[in-house]
Amino acid sequence: MDIKYITFNLSEIDKINFDEVLTTSIDTIRLSNHNLGVLKYLGEMPQSVQSLETKSQEYINSEMVELISSEDWILTYPSLTGNT
């Protein structure tokens, strides 16, 4: 089973059930400079991901590596929850 990826607007972060995805928590989401995040999951798109209104198309690993290699994606993980 292949890992799949989507990007989404971080305004919808509260809709994600982290038990359904491979991204472990809100604090480990890859972030862009444009208020986007990346989620990864195995197989079929999980229900909480399906519910996102701002989700992108599905990407495979090589496509996602190319996407996040651009300068639009930051490499650090600032806390979205306010915890440091």
C-alpha positions, -999 to +999 in steps of 0.1 A: +000+000+000+014+034-010+016+065+011-004+093-003-002+130+005-025+161+003-020+197+012-047+217+029-053+251+045-043+252+081-076+269+090-091+234+089-065+218+112-092+211+139-110+187+115-080+163+113-083+130+133-046+123+138-054+086+146-064+083+109-033+097+093+005+090+094+013+126+104+016+122+141+003+155+155-004+191+149+032+199+158+048+177+131+029+190+101+051+202+072+041+239+067+043+263+038+048+300+038+012+303+025-007+288+055-008+252+040+001+220+056+008+184+044-009+153+056+001+117+047-018+085+050-019+049+037-045+036+012-079+052+010-084+088+020-094+089+057-128+104+066-113+134+084-092+142+053-122+138+030-141+164+050-115+191+043-129+217+019-094+230+010-076+197+003-055+194-028-053+165-052-036+134-039+001+132-044+025+103-044+059+105-027+079+117-057+054+145-064+053+156-028+091+157-026+092+179-056+065+202-042+080+207-008+115+213-023+104+248-033+111+278-013+074+281-004+078+253+021+095+260+055+116+233+071+109+241+108+078+231+127+067+261+148+041+251+173+005+256+162-008+248+196+011+275+215+032+249+234+069+252+231 
